[in-house]
Amino acid sequence: MIGPFSGSPPTTEDVVQPLSGEGFRAPSYRFEVLQCVLLLLTFAVGYGVCRLLGCAYGTAPYARILFTIFAGFNIASVFVALQGIKQLPPRSMLKESMANLTISLGCAAMANGLDLALWLGGIAMIKSTFLPNLFFVSALLFGIAGILQMARVCRVPPGIDSAATFFVIVLVYLAIPYLIDPNVFSAGTSGPFNKELVFGLLYAFTIGYMSAIALKIWKDAQGTLRSSARLICLGALFLSFGCAIYGPLFVKHSALEVASHWVHVILALGYYTVGLGIQRMGMTVVEVFSPDQELLSTGRPLVDIFGPVLGMRVYDAMVKRIRESNAALIRIETESQLRKEHIAELEREVKRSTEAEEALRKAMEALETANQSKNHFLSMISHELRTPLTGILAYGQMLSDPNGPLSESTTEEIRELGRRIRKSAGHLQNLIDGILQLSQANASQTVPQIGPFLLSELLDFVVPLAELHAHERNLQFELEVPEKAISLSTDQHQLRQIIINLLLNAFKFTHTGTVTLKIDVSEAALRIEVADTGIGIPPEQQEKIFEPFYQVSTGNTRKFGGAGLGLAIVKRLVTVLDGSITLESEVEKGTRIRIILPDIVIASNQ
């Protein structure tokens, strides 16, 4: 290629290539689309005329009309291409490329026109001579040269991806004959028109190679010539696809049927689209690269001042700097826009987070209000139930006491009834006390009343109660505590409630055996352990045993009674005292609960 770095005068490409794509908006494809629509309408009219004349498909009149229209558009594509060639500057690779493509169209037009003339003149049947095929081969050679030169003009090297595309095209075009006739390549398909099959596939694969390069140009071409190059590429694709269908048709169809086939619409569209692409190439050069255009007003004075070589180097450097500045400006604007979008997204996220926090705060306030209302209700209802319950317990005691004030007027049956009333009322009182304790443990205002006391004071209250329950149930109660005096600093009432609830729970679920209370000291921590030989707890239910109102099973609840609050209250109180609780249990072997309360031992004396 002649260029500014070879010492030769600059050509059109040398001047215009730096300006490709800048300051010029490529025209729309409206003109080309209208031309192609006109082509399709012409074929539609041809098919309509055949129908009106009553020509059957595959007959000579039908084939003459359709093939004449096809050849006419092939010849018209040459004249359209010549209109573009005349606009291109001489001695340029662009004109050489378009000239080769125009010659290729001309050779194809001569082949189809010669075939039609021999047939209409009665000299030879259509598609029966070799002479048109020679023109087609020449068309392929000029077409390959033209498409390769156009790739150089568009700065698009073919590369590996073009080879891969060509391989895919070959596979597709080999599959098309099988779709038309699965036996197309078998030995029994010989016929008078097998040369058309061979040449058709040759055209398809050769133009397929051109199409592979065309697709590469379509994807990678830059600048104002891209729209024109894409039209030429599209035409090449139409031609290769049409040839892939055209050749195999001769295996199962006569020459007249092939001449009547709709594949000629695709081929005509391919020829004409290539011609329109060449025409657009000339129109683009005239519109964009004319010396009257402002885009070239700077380049020409530079050439006049510095000479053709140095002038174009200066021109290229100026254009390069302008492009770099423009690219930097676009990059800065893009980054600024991205920052704005990022900031806006952050603001939206902060707003959503703030709204979520506000909603959560309101929900927590509502939950706290509801919890306080629940605790207040439980406390109130517990106190209200205690008043009549106290009377029931008193009357039950009076009826059951054989030495009481009513002993002279009661019988043994009435005293038994009184004992039952007292027992049921006592059970009800335990339930009410448990609900009240749970509400107090859950209350947010619950604060331990820390104070010093001796462990022995606590045991003086707990041990008699435990021994009484052991005696009533025929169980053994064992106590293991340090012999030395232990002084504690914690909420005595809550600690006593923890131990009593653990012991009552152990006595309730132990039929036979022993309930053990073990207390020892480790540094400043108090360790409490309550073990029993009762029914035990299944492993899958041990995690739920500290939940309020939970019982191991419905059967156990009915048999042993209670609302399932004892261990839940213990868990709450241990948490309030900053302690920890663990459980070990085995079914039918017993349960062992350990509690550690840190930093409550303040003195240990012999």
CORFEN-V662723 format. One record per residue. RES is the residue in one small letter. PHI is phi in radians with two decimals (NA if undefined). PSI is psi in radians with two decimals (NA if undefined). NEAR is the number of other C-alpha atoms within 10 Angstrom. Layout:
res = <RES | RES>
phi = <PHI | PHI>
psi = <PSI | PSI>
near = <NEAR | NEAR>
This chain:
res = <m | i | g | p | f | s | g | s | p | p | t | t | e | d | v | v | q | p | l | s | g | e | g | f | r | a | p | s | y | r | f | e | v | l | q | c | v | l | l | l | l | t | f | a | v | g | y | g | v | c | r | l | l | g | c | a | y | g | t | a | p | y | a | r | i | l | f | t | i | f | a | g | f | n | i | a | s | v | f | v | a | l | q | g | i | k | q | l | p | p | r | s | m | l | k | e | s | m | a | n | l | t | i | s | l | g | c | a | a | m | a | n | g | l | d | l | a | l | w | l | g | g | i | a | m | i | k | s | t | f | l | p | n | l | f | f | v | s | a | l | l | f | g | i | a | g | i | l | q | m | a | r | v | c | r | v | p | p | g | i | d | s | a | a | t | f | f | v | i | v | l | v | y | l | a | i | p | y | l | i | d | p | n | v | f | s | a | g | t | s | g | p | f | n | k | e | l | v | f | g | l | l | y | a | f | t | i | g | y | m | s | a | i | a | l | k | i | w | k | d | a | q | g | t | l | r | s | s | a | r | l | i | c | l | g | a | l | f | l | s | f | g | c | a | i | y | g | p | l | f | v | k | h | s | a | l | e | v | a | s | h | w | v | h | v | i | l | a | l | g | y | y | t | v | g | l | g | i | q | r | m | g | m | t | v | v | e | v | f | s | p | d | q | e | l | l | s | t | g | r | p | l | v | d | i | f | g | p | v | l | g | m | r | v | y | d | a | m | v | k | r | i | r | e | s | n | a | a | l | i | r | i | e | t | e | s | q | l | r | k | e | h | i | a | e | l | e | r | e | v | k | r | s | t | e | a | e | e | a | l | r | k | a | m | e | a | l | e | t | a | n | q | s | k | n | h | f | l | s | m | i | s | h | e | l | r | t | p | l | t | g | i | l | a | y | g | q | m | l | s | d | p | n | g | p | l | s | e | s | t | t | e | e | i | r | e | l | g | r | r | i | r | k | s | a | g | h | l | q | n | l | i | d | g | i | l | q | l | s | q | a | n | a | s | q | t | v | p | q | i | g | p | f | l | l | s | e | l | l | d | f | v | v | p | l | a | e | l | h | a | h | e | r | n | l | q | f | e | l | e | v | p | e | k | a | i | s | l | s | t | d | q | h | q | l | r | q | i | i | i | n | l | l | l | n | a | f | k | f | t | h | t | g | t | v | t | l | k | i | d | v | s | e | a | a | l | r | i | e | v | a | d | t | g | i | g | i | p | p | e | q | q | e | k | i | f | e | p | f | y | q | v | s | t | g | n | t | r | k | f | g | g | a | g | l | g | l | a | i | v | k | r | l | v | t | v | l | d | g | s | i | t | l | e | s | e | v | e | k | g | t | r | i | r | i | i | l | p | d | i | v | i | a | s | n | q>
phi = <NA | -1.32 | -2.65 | -1.21 | -1.66 | -1.71 | 1.57 | -1.63 | -1.07 | -1.19 | -1.70 | -1.05 | -1.09 | -1.10 | -1.42 | -1.61 | -1.05 | -1.11 | -1.67 | -1.04 | 1.48 | -1.87 | 1.26 | -2.42 | -1.77 | -1.05 | -1.13 | -1.28 | -1.60 | -1.06 | -1.08 | -1.14 | -1.09 | -1.09 | -1.12 | -1.19 | -1.10 | -1.07 | -1.07 | -1.13 | -1.13 | -1.10 | -1.09 | -1.11 | -1.12 | -1.07 | -1.10 | -1.16 | -1.09 | -1.05 | -1.18 | -1.13 | -1.37 | 1.32 | -1.37 | -1.39 | -1.10 | 1.56 | -1.51 | -1.09 | -1.07 | -1.05 | -1.17 | -1.09 | -1.11 | -1.23 | -1.25 | -1.14 | -1.09 | -1.07 | -1.10 | -1.08 | -1.24 | -1.10 | -1.18 | -1.12 | -1.10 | -1.16 | -1.15 | -1.11 | -1.13 | -1.11 | -1.11 | -1.35 | -1.05 | -1.14 | -1.50 | -1.45 | -1.24 | -1.26 | 0.95 | -2.17 | -1.13 | -1.06 | -1.19 | -1.10 | -1.11 | -1.16 | -1.15 | -1.09 | -1.16 | -1.18 | -1.08 | -1.06 | -1.10 | -1.11 | -1.10 | -1.13 | -1.14 | -1.12 | -1.12 | -1.21 | -1.15 | -1.11 | -1.05 | -1.19 | -1.13 | -1.09 | -1.27 | -1.18 | -1.40 | 1.33 | -1.43 | -2.61 | -1.19 | -1.05 | 1.14 | -1.94 | -2.00 | -1.53 | -1.02 | -1.07 | -1.15 | -1.13 | -1.12 | -1.13 | -1.09 | -1.09 | -1.08 | -1.14 | -1.11 | -1.16 | -1.15 | -1.12 | -1.07 | -1.16 | -1.22 | -1.18 | -1.14 | -1.14 | -1.09 | -1.16 | -1.08 | -1.47 | 1.05 | -2.18 | -1.28 | -0.97 | 1.32 | -1.19 | -1.14 | -1.16 | -1.12 | -1.13 | -1.09 | -1.10 | -1.09 | -1.13 | -1.08 | -1.05 | -1.08 | -1.14 | -1.29 | -1.32 | -1.34 | -1.06 | -1.03 | -1.14 | -1.20 | -1.30 | -2.67 | -1.03 | -1.73 | -1.10 | -1.80 | -1.34 | -1.22 | -1.57 | -1.81 | -1.21 | -2.91 | -1.19 | -1.96 | -1.15 | -1.09 | -1.19 | -1.11 | -1.14 | -1.17 | -1.08 | -1.20 | -1.08 | -1.07 | -1.06 | -1.26 | -1.18 | -1.21 | -1.10 | -1.11 | -1.08 | -1.17 | -1.07 | -1.16 | -1.09 | -1.13 | -1.09 | -1.12 | -0.99 | -1.40 | -1.89 | -1.15 | -2.16 | 1.58 | -1.28 | -1.41 | -1.11 | -1.09 | -1.18 | -1.09 | -1.18 | -1.09 | -1.10 | -1.09 | -1.09 | -1.08 | -1.09 | -1.12 | -1.04 | -1.15 | -1.16 | -1.15 | -1.12 | -1.15 | -1.11 | -1.49 | -1.07 | -1.04 | -1.13 | -1.11 | -1.26 | -1.22 | -1.99 | -2.15 | -1.37 | -1.08 | -1.17 | -1.16 | -1.16 | -1.12 | -1.59 | -1.28 | -1.21 | -1.09 | -1.20 | -1.13 | -1.12 | -1.14 | -1.10 | -1.09 | -1.14 | -1.02 | -1.21 | -1.18 | -1.07 | -1.06 | -1.13 | -1.13 | -1.15 | -1.10 | -1.13 | -1.01 | -1.14 | -1.09 | -1.16 | -1.09 | -1.14 | -1.29 | -1.66 | -1.81 | -1.21 | -1.09 | -1.35 | -1.31 | -1.15 | -1.08 | -1.74 | -1.17 | -1.49 | -1.15 | -1.15 | -1.06 | -1.10 | -1.13 | -1.15 | -1.42 | -1.70 | 1.61 | -1.13 | -1.37 | -1.15 | -1.05 | -1.24 | -1.14 | -1.09 | -1.05 | -1.09 | -1.13 | -1.09 | -1.12 | -1.08 | -1.14 | -1.08 | -1.11 | -1.09 | -1.12 | -1.13 | -1.13 | -1.12 | -1.10 | -1.11 | -1.10 | -1.12 | -1.12 | -1.13 | -1.11 | -1.11 | -1.12 | -1.12 | -1.09 | -1.06 | -1.12 | -1.14 | -1.11 | -1.08 | -1.15 | -1.11 | -1.10 | -1.12 | -1.15 | -1.10 | -1.12 | -1.10 | -1.12 | -1.11 | -1.13 | -1.14 | -1.12 | -1.13 | -1.12 | -1.13 | -1.09 | -1.13 | -1.12 | -1.14 | -1.12 | -1.11 | -1.14 | -1.13 | -1.10 | -1.12 | -1.14 | -1.13 | -1.10 | -1.12 | -1.10 | -1.12 | -1.13 | -1.09 | -1.13 | -1.14 | -1.19 | -1.15 | -1.14 | -1.18 | -1.33 | -1.16 | -1.08 | -1.18 | -1.17 | -1.11 | -1.13 | -1.10 | -1.09 | -1.14 | -1.15 | -1.11 | -1.10 | -1.12 | -1.28 | -1.59 | -1.37 | -1.23 | -1.95 | -1.40 | -1.17 | -1.81 | -1.11 | -1.28 | -1.79 | -2.00 | -1.77 | -1.14 | -1.13 | -1.18 | -1.11 | -1.14 | -1.10 | -1.12 | -1.09 | -1.16 | -1.07 | -1.10 | -1.18 | -1.16 | -1.15 | -1.12 | -1.09 | -1.10 | -1.13 | -1.09 | -1.10 | -1.11 | -1.06 | -1.15 | -1.11 | -1.13 | -1.10 | -1.13 | -1.12 | -1.19 | -1.17 | -1.43 | -1.09 | -1.15 | -1.49 | -1.14 | -2.26 | -1.05 | -1.60 | -1.30 | -2.87 | -1.43 | -2.86 | -1.59 | -1.06 | -1.10 | -1.10 | -1.15 | -1.22 | -1.04 | -1.55 | -1.39 | -1.09 | -1.04 | -1.12 | -1.17 | -1.14 | -1.11 | -1.16 | -1.15 | -1.16 | -1.14 | -1.85 | 1.01 | -2.02 | -1.70 | -2.07 | -2.05 | -2.17 | -2.19 | -2.34 | -1.11 | -1.31 | -1.40 | -1.28 | -2.07 | -1.84 | -2.07 | -2.31 | -2.87 | -1.41 | -1.11 | -1.12 | -1.19 | -1.13 | -1.11 | -1.12 | -1.09 | -1.14 | -1.10 | -1.11 | -1.13 | -1.17 | -1.08 | -1.13 | -1.17 | -1.11 | -1.16 | -1.85 | -2.09 | -1.43 | -2.43 | 2.00 | -2.36 | -2.02 | -2.06 | -1.96 | -2.16 | -2.26 | -2.52 | -2.12 | -2.25 | 1.01 | -1.75 | -1.79 | -1.79 | -1.89 | -2.10 | -2.37 | -2.10 | -2.14 | -2.45 | -1.97 | -1.53 | -1.30 | 1.35 | -2.25 | -1.05 | -1.01 | -1.24 | -1.95 | -1.23 | -1.28 | -1.65 | -1.18 | -1.62 | -1.41 | -1.09 | 1.12 | -1.69 | -2.16 | -1.04 | -2.75 | -1.09 | -1.10 | -1.12 | -1.09 | -1.19 | -1.37 | -1.77 | 1.31 | 1.61 | -1.83 | 1.31 | -1.87 | -1.00 | -1.22 | -1.10 | -1.14 | -1.02 | -1.05 | -1.11 | -1.18 | -1.08 | -1.14 | -1.06 | -1.54 | 1.10 | -1.78 | -2.31 | -2.38 | -2.30 | -2.37 | -2.25 | -2.66 | -2.46 | -1.03 | 1.15 | -2.13 | 2.11 | -2.34 | -2.31 | -2.03 | -2.03 | -2.25 | -2.13 | -1.97 | -1.37 | 1.02 | -2.07 | -1.51 | -1.93 | -2.72 | -2.52 | -2.11 | -1.28>
psi = <2.35 | 2.33 | 3.05 | -0.28 | -0.02 | -0.06 | -0.10 | 2.84 | 2.54 | 2.46 | -3.10 | -0.72 | -0.66 | -0.62 | -0.71 | -0.39 | -0.69 | -0.35 | -0.01 | 2.22 | -0.09 | 2.26 | 0.22 | 2.25 | 2.04 | 2.41 | 2.78 | 2.99 | 0.36 | -0.77 | -0.81 | -0.68 | -0.74 | -0.68 | -0.74 | -0.64 | -0.70 | -0.69 | -0.82 | -0.68 | -0.64 | -0.79 | -0.67 | -0.69 | -0.69 | -0.79 | -0.64 | -0.71 | -0.73 | -0.70 | -0.73 | -0.65 | -0.12 | 0.42 | 2.22 | 2.64 | 2.31 | 0.00 | 2.89 | -0.80 | -0.73 | -0.81 | -0.66 | -0.77 | -0.85 | -0.72 | -0.53 | -0.73 | -0.75 | -0.88 | -0.62 | -0.75 | -0.52 | -0.77 | -0.66 | -0.57 | -0.56 | -0.78 | -0.65 | -0.74 | -0.65 | -0.52 | -0.61 | -0.64 | -0.67 | -0.39 | -0.24 | 2.53 | 2.59 | 2.91 | 0.65 | 2.63 | -0.55 | -0.79 | -0.65 | -0.71 | -0.86 | -0.57 | -0.75 | -0.72 | -0.64 | -0.72 | -0.67 | -0.76 | -0.70 | -0.72 | -0.73 | -0.69 | -0.70 | -0.68 | -0.85 | -0.67 | -0.73 | -0.73 | -0.74 | -0.72 | -0.76 | -0.63 | -0.82 | -0.52 | -0.05 | 0.26 | -0.77 | 2.64 | 2.59 | 2.43 | 0.45 | -0.10 | 2.81 | -0.31 | -0.79 | -0.56 | -0.53 | -0.71 | -0.65 | -0.70 | -0.72 | -0.67 | -0.67 | -0.75 | -0.81 | -0.62 | -0.73 | -0.75 | -0.74 | -0.72 | -0.61 | -0.70 | -0.66 | -0.62 | -0.69 | -0.72 | -0.69 | 0.09 | 0.76 | 1.79 | 2.46 | -1.03 | -3.12 | -0.64 | -0.53 | -0.69 | -0.71 | -0.72 | -0.73 | -0.67 | -0.73 | -0.73 | -0.73 | -0.78 | -0.73 | -0.76 | -0.37 | -0.48 | -0.50 | -0.80 | -0.66 | -0.58 | -0.60 | -0.79 | 1.95 | -0.41 | 0.40 | -0.56 | 0.18 | 2.88 | -0.36 | 0.23 | 0.38 | 2.54 | 3.04 | -0.31 | 0.42 | -0.43 | -0.60 | -0.61 | -0.80 | -0.84 | -0.62 | -0.77 | -0.62 | -0.79 | -0.77 | -0.79 | -0.67 | -0.81 | -0.45 | -0.67 | -0.74 | -0.64 | -0.65 | -0.76 | -0.65 | -0.71 | -0.66 | -0.74 | -0.73 | -0.73 | -0.70 | -0.14 | 2.50 | 2.88 | -3.09 | -0.33 | -0.06 | -0.74 | -0.68 | -0.75 | -0.62 | -0.62 | -0.77 | -0.71 | -0.74 | -0.73 | -0.71 | -0.68 | -0.75 | -0.76 | -0.78 | -0.70 | -0.72 | -0.72 | -0.61 | -0.51 | -0.66 | -0.87 | -0.91 | -0.26 | -0.48 | -0.22 | -0.69 | -0.12 | 2.70 | 2.96 | -0.67 | -0.67 | -0.68 | -0.71 | -0.42 | -0.09 | 2.63 | -0.16 | -0.40 | -0.39 | -0.77 | -0.76 | -0.76 | -0.70 | -0.66 | -0.85 | -0.83 | -0.61 | -0.66 | -0.78 | -0.72 | -0.61 | -0.72 | -0.69 | -0.75 | -0.61 | -0.80 | -0.73 | -0.66 | -0.75 | -0.73 | -0.74 | -0.69 | -0.69 | 0.29 | 2.53 | -0.35 | -0.20 | 2.55 | -0.43 | -0.50 | 0.04 | -0.41 | -0.65 | -0.69 | -0.79 | -0.62 | -0.72 | -0.70 | -0.62 | -0.88 | -0.09 | 2.91 | -0.68 | -1.01 | -0.63 | -0.75 | -0.53 | -0.77 | -0.75 | -0.80 | -0.69 | -0.72 | -0.79 | -0.68 | -0.76 | -0.72 | -0.75 | -0.76 | -0.73 | -0.74 | -0.72 | -0.70 | -0.71 | -0.77 | -0.71 | -0.74 | -0.74 | -0.69 | -0.78 | -0.67 | -0.73 | -0.70 | -0.70 | -0.75 | -0.77 | -0.68 | -0.76 | -0.74 | -0.70 | -0.69 | -0.71 | -0.73 | -0.69 | -0.72 | -0.71 | -0.77 | -0.71 | -0.73 | -0.74 | -0.69 | -0.72 | -0.70 | -0.75 | -0.70 | -0.71 | -0.75 | -0.69 | -0.71 | -0.69 | -0.75 | -0.71 | -0.72 | -0.71 | -0.77 | -0.69 | -0.72 | -0.70 | -0.69 | -0.82 | -0.69 | -0.72 | -0.78 | -0.73 | -0.75 | -0.81 | -0.56 | -0.77 | -0.67 | -0.59 | -0.45 | -0.59 | -0.96 | -0.53 | -0.59 | -0.70 | -0.70 | -0.77 | -0.69 | -0.79 | -0.65 | -0.71 | -0.75 | -0.68 | -0.54 | -0.27 | 2.02 | -0.26 | 0.20 | -3.08 | -0.36 | 0.22 | -0.55 | -0.47 | 0.10 | 2.61 | 3.09 | -0.61 | -0.72 | -0.70 | -0.63 | -0.69 | -0.69 | -0.69 | -0.67 | -0.73 | -0.79 | -0.67 | -0.78 | -0.71 | -0.64 | -0.70 | -0.75 | -0.68 | -0.65 | -0.72 | -0.78 | -0.76 | -0.67 | -0.75 | -0.73 | -0.73 | -0.71 | -0.73 | -0.67 | -0.67 | -0.58 | -0.31 | 2.34 | -0.43 | 0.03 | 2.09 | 2.25 | 2.40 | 1.56 | 2.33 | 2.72 | 2.54 | 2.88 | 2.53 | -0.59 | -0.59 | -0.70 | -0.73 | -0.53 | -0.49 | -0.65 | -0.76 | -0.82 | -0.67 | -0.72 | -0.72 | -0.62 | -0.80 | -0.62 | -0.70 | -0.73 | -0.50 | 0.12 | 0.76 | 2.85 | 2.42 | 2.19 | 2.44 | 2.20 | 1.85 | 2.75 | 2.54 | -0.45 | 2.77 | 2.34 | 2.18 | 2.30 | 2.74 | 1.66 | -2.99 | 1.86 | -0.68 | -0.77 | -0.68 | -0.72 | -0.70 | -0.66 | -0.88 | -0.75 | -0.78 | -0.67 | -0.76 | -0.77 | -0.70 | -0.70 | -0.77 | -0.66 | -0.61 | 0.38 | 2.10 | -0.90 | 2.73 | -2.40 | 2.51 | 2.20 | 2.31 | 2.09 | 2.22 | 2.26 | 3.03 | 2.37 | 1.80 | -2.05 | 0.14 | 2.51 | 2.22 | 2.21 | 2.29 | 2.23 | 2.09 | 2.56 | 2.94 | 0.72 | -2.63 | -0.37 | 3.04 | 2.27 | 2.57 | -0.66 | -0.21 | 0.04 | -0.51 | -0.42 | -0.08 | -0.37 | 0.09 | 2.55 | 2.47 | 0.35 | 2.34 | 2.67 | -0.70 | 2.82 | -0.66 | -0.75 | -0.66 | -0.76 | -0.61 | -0.73 | -0.24 | -3.07 | 2.84 | 0.06 | 0.61 | -0.28 | -0.99 | -0.53 | -0.72 | -0.72 | -0.79 | -0.78 | -0.79 | -0.68 | -0.68 | -0.73 | -0.63 | 0.19 | 0.56 | -3.06 | 2.67 | 2.38 | 2.74 | 2.37 | 2.27 | 2.61 | 2.33 | 2.31 | 0.15 | -0.28 | 3.10 | 2.54 | 2.13 | 2.23 | 2.41 | 2.37 | 2.13 | 1.87 | 2.63 | 0.70 | -0.17 | 2.07 | -0.24 | 2.56 | 1.84 | 2.65 | NA>
near = <14 | 16 | 18 | 18 | 14 | 10 | 11 | 11 | 15 | 19 | 19 | 21 | 20 | 18 | 19 | 19 | 18 | 17 | 20 | 18 | 16 | 13 | 11 | 14 | 9 | 16 | 12 | 9 | 13 | 9 | 12 | 17 | 13 | 11 | 16 | 18 | 13 | 12 | 19 | 16 | 12 | 17 | 21 | 14 | 13 | 18 | 19 | 12 | 15 | 19 | 13 | 9 | 11 | 11 | 16 | 13 | 18 | 18 | 15 | 15 | 17 | 24 | 23 | 20 | 18 | 25 | 26 | 18 | 19 | 26 | 23 | 15 | 21 | 26 | 23 | 19 | 27 | 26 | 19 | 20 | 28 | 20 | 18 | 25 | 24 | 14 | 17 | 24 | 18 | 13 | 12 | 18 | 20 | 26 | 24 | 19 | 24 | 30 | 23 | 21 | 29 | 27 | 21 | 26 | 29 | 24 | 25 | 26 | 26 | 19 | 24 | 24 | 20 | 17 | 24 | 21 | 15 | 16 | 16 | 14 | 9 | 10 | 10 | 14 | 15 | 22 | 23 | 16 | 15 | 12 | 12 | 20 | 21 | 14 | 19 | 22 | 19 | 17 | 24 | 23 | 16 | 20 | 26 | 21 | 18 | 25 | 25 | 19 | 22 | 27 | 22 | 18 | 20 | 22 | 15 | 20 | 16 | 17 | 10 | 9 | 13 | 20 | 14 | 12 | 18 | 22 | 16 | 14 | 20 | 18 | 12 | 13 | 21 | 15 | 14 | 15 | 22 | 13 | 12 | 14 | 14 | 11 | 13 | 19 | 14 | 8 | 7 | 8 | 11 | 12 | 11 | 12 | 19 | 15 | 18 | 22 | 23 | 14 | 17 | 23 | 24 | 18 | 25 | 27 | 23 | 21 | 26 | 28 | 24 | 25 | 30 | 25 | 28 | 30 | 22 | 20 | 27 | 23 | 12 | 14 | 23 | 17 | 17 | 24 | 24 | 20 | 21 | 22 | 26 | 20 | 26 | 32 | 26 | 20 | 26 | 29 | 24 | 23 | 26 | 28 | 25 | 24 | 27 | 27 | 22 | 26 | 23 | 26 | 24 | 24 | 22 | 14 | 14 | 15 | 23 | 21 | 18 | 23 | 26 | 23 | 19 | 15 | 19 | 23 | 21 | 22 | 25 | 28 | 27 | 27 | 28 | 29 | 28 | 32 | 30 | 28 | 27 | 31 | 28 | 28 | 28 | 24 | 20 | 22 | 19 | 17 | 13 | 24 | 22 | 14 | 13 | 11 | 11 | 12 | 16 | 16 | 11 | 11 | 21 | 16 | 13 | 18 | 19 | 10 | 10 | 13 | 14 | 21 | 19 | 16 | 20 | 23 | 17 | 15 | 20 | 18 | 13 | 14 | 16 | 14 | 12 | 12 | 14 | 12 | 12 | 12 | 12 | 12 | 12 | 12 | 12 | 12 | 12 | 12 | 12 | 12 | 12 | 12 | 12 | 12 | 12 | 12 | 12 | 12 | 12 | 12 | 12 | 12 | 12 | 12 | 12 | 12 | 12 | 12 | 12 | 12 | 12 | 12 | 12 | 12 | 12 | 12 | 12 | 12 | 12 | 12 | 12 | 14 | 12 | 12 | 16 | 17 | 12 | 14 | 21 | 16 | 14 | 19 | 20 | 12 | 14 | 19 | 15 | 11 | 14 | 15 | 10 | 11 | 18 | 14 | 12 | 18 | 20 | 16 | 15 | 23 | 19 | 20 | 27 | 25 | 17 | 15 | 10 | 12 | 11 | 14 | 16 | 9 | 8 | 17 | 14 | 12 | 11 | 15 | 20 | 15 | 15 | 23 | 19 | 15 | 20 | 22 | 15 | 15 | 19 | 16 | 14 | 16 | 18 | 14 | 19 | 21 | 17 | 21 | 23 | 22 | 24 | 22 | 21 | 20 | 23 | 17 | 16 | 12 | 9 | 12 | 12 | 14 | 11 | 15 | 11 | 15 | 16 | 15 | 19 | 15 | 11 | 15 | 16 | 10 | 12 | 16 | 17 | 11 | 15 | 23 | 15 | 13 | 18 | 20 | 12 | 10 | 14 | 13 | 18 | 17 | 20 | 17 | 14 | 11 | 17 | 14 | 10 | 11 | 14 | 20 | 18 | 22 | 17 | 20 | 20 | 20 | 12 | 21 | 16 | 15 | 18 | 21 | 20 | 19 | 18 | 20 | 25 | 16 | 19 | 25 | 25 | 15 | 18 | 21 | 15 | 15 | 15 | 20 | 26 | 19 | 20 | 16 | 17 | 16 | 18 | 11 | 12 | 15 | 17 | 19 | 17 | 19 | 20 | 22 | 22 | 27 | 23 | 23 | 20 | 21 | 19 | 13 | 11 | 7 | 13 | 15 | 10 | 12 | 19 | 20 | 16 | 17 | 14 | 19 | 21 | 15 | 10 | 9 | 10 | 13 | 14 | 10 | 10 | 12 | 13 | 20 | 16 | 20 | 24 | 28 | 19 | 22 | 28 | 25 | 22 | 20 | 24 | 20 | 14 | 16 | 20 | 12 | 18 | 14 | 15 | 11 | 17 | 14 | 20 | 16 | 13 | 13 | 13 | 21 | 22 | 18 | 16 | 16 | 21 | 20 | 21 | 17 | 17 | 20 | 21 | 15 | 13 | 14 | 8 | 7>
